[in-house]
Amino acid sequence: MTKDTKIIVGVLAGAALGATIALALSSNSNSELKDKVEDWFSDLLDASRHKYSEYKDKAVDAAEKVADRAKDRYDDYKDQARHSAEKLAGSARDRYEEYKGEAFEAAEKAAKKAKNKYA
């Protein structure tokens, strides 16, 4: 439980206990006192519902912000990984072309040497 929730629960429990004691000790059991207590409990319940709604909305907003940040980070990492993979693939293609050219040059030199030797 959060600190605010504990406070709300404590207030509600104290209010209920106080009202119960007041009704039990009251020699005046007319409907006016009961109406006042009912109104007070109704107001307290409405205020509690309002606070609950506020906290729920804050929690939903916080969860949405966390989800948005997580998605943004995921997208950033995905883009970084794609960029790194493309860079690595480009480097591999460049090396392939470089080594291919060197291999063809070496093959041509070997062919010329063989031709000169056996011609």
C-alpha positions in Angstrom: 0.0 0.0 0.0 1.2 3.5 -0.8 1.3 6.2 1.9 -1.7 7.9 0.4 -3.8 4.7 0.3 -2.9 4.0 4.0 -4.0 7.5 4.9 -7.4 7.1 3.1 -8.0 3.7 4.7 -7.1 5.1 8.1 -9.5 8.0 7.7 -12.3 5.7 6.5 -11.8 3.3 9.4 -11.6 6.1 11.9 -14.7 7.7 10.5 -16.7 4.5 10.6 -15.6 3.8 14.2 -16.4 7.3 15.3 -19.8 7.2 13.7 -20.6 3.8 15.2 -19.6 5.0 18.7 -21.6 8.2 18.3 -24.7 6.3 17.4 -24.2 3.7 20.1 -23.7 6.3 22.9 -26.4 8.7 21.6 -29.5 8.7 23.6 -31.1 10.7 20.9 -31.9 8.1 18.2 -34.0 10.4 16.1 -33.8 10.4 12.4 -32.0 13.8 12.3 -28.8 12.4 13.8 -29.0 9.3 11.5 -29.6 11.5 8.5 -26.5 13.6 9.4 -24.4 10.5 9.8 -25.6 9.0 6.5 -24.9 12.3 4.7 -21.5 12.5 6.2 -20.7 8.8 5.2 -22.1 9.5 1.8 -19.8 12.5 1.4 -16.8 10.6 2.7 -17.6 7.7 0.3 -17.9 10.2 -2.7 -14.6 11.8 -1.7 -12.9 8.4 -1.5 -14.2 7.4 -4.9 -12.9 10.6 -6.3 -9.5 10.0 -4.8 -9.5 6.5 -6.1 -10.3 7.7 -9.6 -7.5 10.3 -9.4 -5.0 7.7 -8.4 -6.2 5.2 -11.0 -5.9 7.9 -13.7 -2.4 8.7 -12.5 -1.4 5.1 -12.5 -2.8 4.6 -16.1 -0.9 7.7 -17.3 2.3 6.5 -15.7 1.9 3.1 -17.3 1.3 4.6 -20.7 4.4 6.8 -20.3 6.5 3.8 -19.4 5.1 1.9 -22.4 5.8 4.8 -24.7 9.3 5.1 -23.5 9.9 1.4 -23.8 8.6 1.4 -27.4 10.8 4.4 -28.2 13.8 2.7 -26.8 12.9 -0.5 -28.7 12.7 1.5 -31.9 16.0 3.2 -31.2 17.8 -0.1 -30.6 16.2 -1.7 -33.6 17.3 1.2 -35.8 20.8 1.0 -34.3 21.0 -2.8 -35.0 19.7 -2.3 -38.5 22.3 0.4 -39.2 25.1 -1.7 -37.7 24.0 -4.7 -39.8 23.9 -2.6 -43.0 27.3 -1.2 -42.2 28.7 -4.6 -41.5 27.2 -6.0 -44.7 28.6 -3.1 -46.7 32.0 -3.7 -45.2 31.8 -7.4 -46.1 30.8 -6.6 -49.7 33.7 -4.2 -50.0 36.1 -6.8 -48.7 34.6 -9.5 -50.9 35.1 -7.3 -54.0 38.6 -6.4 -52.9 39.6 -10.0 -52.4 37.9 -11.1 -55.6 39.9 -8.5 -57.5 43.1 -9.6 -55.9 42.3 -13.3 -56.6 41.6 -12.5 -60.3 44.9 -10.6 -60.5 46.8 -13.4 -58.9 45.1 -15.9 -61.2 46.0 -13.9 -64.3 49.6 -13.6 -63.1 49.8 -17.3 -62.5 48.3 -18.0 -65.9 50.8 -15.7 -67.6 53.7 -17.3 -65.8 52.5 -20.7 -66.8 52.0 -19.7 -70.4 55.4 -18.1 -70.5 57.0 -21.2 -68.9 55.3 -23.7 -71.1 55.1 -21.7 -74.3 
